[in-house]
Amino acid sequence: MTAKPYTDKQGQYLAFIYYYTKINRRAPAEADMERYFRVTPQSVHQMVLTRESKRLIERTPGMARSIRLLIQREDLPDLD
């Protein structure tokens, strides 16, 4: 079995991005993740930067709501 490239908590963020985008037809803003996970703006921003550096997501610089997953749905956990 191959190790996941993310922790359980990070997987929840990735799942949130997937489901939010599917339901709302646009990517979540960092503020949406702050509200859902009840964490600070710094925590969400650091998670985004870390997942981006690991090539699990990508963003378009200067464009709001541009987070896009680079991994397949089957590689994501279910959202708790």
Phi and psi in degrees as GROMACS dihedral restraints (atoms count N, CA, C in turn):
[ dihedral_restraints ]
;  ai    aj    ak    al  type     phi  dphi    fc
    3     4     5     6     1   -83.8    20    10
    4     5     6     7     1   140.0    20    10
    6     7     8     9     1   -69.6    20    10
    7     8     9    10     1   143.0    20    10
    9    10    11    12     1   -69.8    20    10
   10    11    12    13     1   145.8    20    10
   12    13    14    15     1   -83.5    20    10
   13    14    15    16     1    17.9    20    10
   15    16    17    18     1  -152.1    20    10
   16    17    18    19     1   158.7    20    10
   18    19    20    21     1   -78.6    20    10
   19    20    21    22     1   170.8    20    10
   21    22    23    24     1   -58.9    20    10
   22    23    24    25     1   -44.7    20    10
   24    25    26    27     1   -64.1    20    10
   25    26    27    28     1   -43.5    20    10
   27    28    29    30     1   -63.3    20    10
   28    29    30    31     1   -35.9    20    10
   30    31    32    33     1   -62.1    20    10
   31    32    33    34     1   -35.0    20    10
   33    34    35    36     1   -65.8    20    10
   34    35    36    37     1   -39.8    20    10
   36    37    38    39     1   -62.6    20    10
   37    38    39    40     1   -43.9    20    10
   39    40    41    42     1   -63.7    20    10
   40    41    42    43     1   -41.6    20    10
   42    43    44    45     1   -64.2    20    10
   43    44    45    46     1   -39.8    20    10
   45    46    47    48     1   -60.4    20    10
   46    47    48    49     1   -45.3    20    10
   48    49    50    51     1   -58.1    20    10
   49    50    51    52     1   -44.2    20    10
   51    52    53    54     1   -61.0    20    10
   52    53    54    55     1   -54.1    20    10
   54    55    56    57     1   -68.9    20    10
   55    56    57    58     1   -40.1    20    10
   57    58    59    60     1   -59.2    20    10
   58    59    60    61     1   -45.9    20    10
   60    61    62    63     1   -64.2    20    10
   61    62    63    64     1   -40.8    20    10
   63    64    65    66     1   -64.3    20    10
   64    65    66    67     1   -43.5    20    10
   66    67    68    69     1   -75.4    20    10
   67    68    69    70     1   -43.1    20    10
   69    70    71    72     1   -97.3    20    10
   70    71    72    73     1    -6.4    20    10
   72    73    74    75     1    59.5    20    10
   73    74    75    76     1    27.0    20    10
   75    76    77    78     1  -159.6    20    10
   76    77    78    79     1   154.7    20    10
   78    79    80    81     1   -71.2    20    10
   79    80    81    82     1   154.3    20    10
   81    82    83    84     1   -72.2    20    10
   82    83    84    85     1   151.4    20    10
   84    85    86    87     1   -83.1    20    10
   85    86    87    88     1   159.9    20    10
   87    88    89    90     1   -57.7    20    10
   88    89    90    91     1   -34.1    20    10
   90    91    92    93     1   -62.3    20    10
   91    92    93    94     1   -33.7    20    10
   93    94    95    96     1   -63.7    20    10
   94    95    96    97     1   -41.1    20    10
   96    97    98    99     1   -70.1    20    10
   97    98    99   100     1   -36.1    20    10
   99   100   101   102     1   -58.3    20    10
  100   101   102   103     1   -47.9    20    10
  102   103   104   105     1   -65.3    20    10
  103   104   105   106     1   -45.8    20    10
  105   106   107   108     1   -63.7    20    10
  106   107   108   109     1   -47.1    20    10
  108   109   110   111     1   -91.4    20    10
  109   110   111   112     1    -5.7    20    10
  111   112   113   114     1    54.5    20    10
  112   113   114   115     1    54.8    20    10
  114   115   116   117     1  -128.2    20    10
  115   116   117   118     1   173.0    20    10
  117   118   119   120     1   -79.1    20    10
  118   119   120   121     1   158.8    20    10
  120   121   122   123     1   -56.8    20    10
  121   122   123   124     1   -37.9    20    10
  123   124   125   126     1   -63.4    20    10
  124   125   126   127     1   -39.8    20    10
  126   127   128   129     1   -62.6    20    10
  127   128   129   130     1   -45.9    20    10
  129   130   131   132     1   -66.0    20    10
  130   131   132   133     1   -45.4    20    10
  132   133   134   135     1   -61.9    20    10
  133   134   135   136     1   -41.2    20    10
  135   136   137   138     1   -64.7    20    10
  136   137   138   139     1   -39.8    20    10
  138   139   140   141     1   -61.8    20    10
  139   140   141   142     1   -43.3    20    10
  141   142   143   144     1   -61.6    20    10
  142   143   144   145     1   -47.6    20    10
  144   145   146   147     1   -61.3    20    10
  145   146   147   148     1   -42.0    20    10
  147   148   149   150     1   -65.5    20    10
  148   149   150   151     1   -45.6    20    10
  150   151   152   153     1   -66.2    20    10
  151   152   153   154     1   -33.7    20    10
  153   154   155   156     1   -68.0    20    10
  154   155   156   157     1   -42.0    20    10
  156   157   158   159     1   -66.3    20    10
  157   158   159   160     1   -26.5    20    10
  159   160   161   162     1   -87.0    20    10
  160   161   162   163     1     1.6    20    10
  162   163   164   165     1    62.8    20    10
  163   164   165   166     1    36.4    20    10
  165   166   167   168     1   -96.7    20    10
  166   167   168   169     1   -24.3    20    10
  168   169   170   171     1  -138.1    20    10
  169   170   171   172     1   165.7    20    10
  171   172   173   174     1  -140.0    20    10
  172   173   174   175     1   156.9    20    10
  174   175   176   177     1  -134.7    20    10
  175   176   177   178     1   157.6    20    10
  177   178   179   180     1   -99.2    20    10
  178   179   180   181     1   116.3    20    10
  180   181   182   183     1   -55.3    20    10
  181   182   183   184     1   135.2    20    10
  183   184   185   186     1    78.5    20    10
  184   185   186   187     1     0.4    20    10
  186   187   188   189     1  -113.9    20    10
  187   188   189   190     1   122.8    20    10
  189   190   191   192     1   -67.7    20    10
  190   191   192   193     1   151.0    20    10
  192   193   194   195     1    52.5    20    10
  193   194   195   196     1    45.5    20    10
  195   196   197   198     1  -109.4    20    10
  196   197   198   199     1    10.1    20    10
  198   199   200   201     1   -65.1    20    10
  199   200   201   202     1   131.8    20    10
  201   202   203   204     1  -135.2    20    10
  202   203   204   205     1   131.5    20    10
  204   205   206   207     1   -70.3    20    10
  205   206   207   208     1   142.9    20    10
  207   208   209   210     1  -111.6    20    10
  208   209   210   211     1     9.2    20    10
  210   211   212   213     1  -119.8    20    10
  211   212   213   214     1   157.7    20    10
  213   214   215   216     1   -79.5    20    10
  214   215   216   217     1   154.3    20    10
  216   217   218   219     1   -53.7    20    10
  217   218   219   220     1   -41.1    20    10
  219   220   221   222     1   -66.4    20    10
  220   221   222   223     1   -13.9    20    10
  222   223   224   225     1   -93.7    20    10
  223   224   225   226     1     2.9    20    10
  225   226   227   228     1  -102.4    20    10
  226   227   228   229     1   151.2    20    10
  228   229   230   231     1   -78.6    20    10
  229   230   231   232     1   169.6    20    10
  231   232   233   234     1   -74.5    20    10
  232   233   234   235     1   152.1    20    10
  234   235   236   237     1   -80.9    20    10
  235   236   237   238     1   125.6    20    10
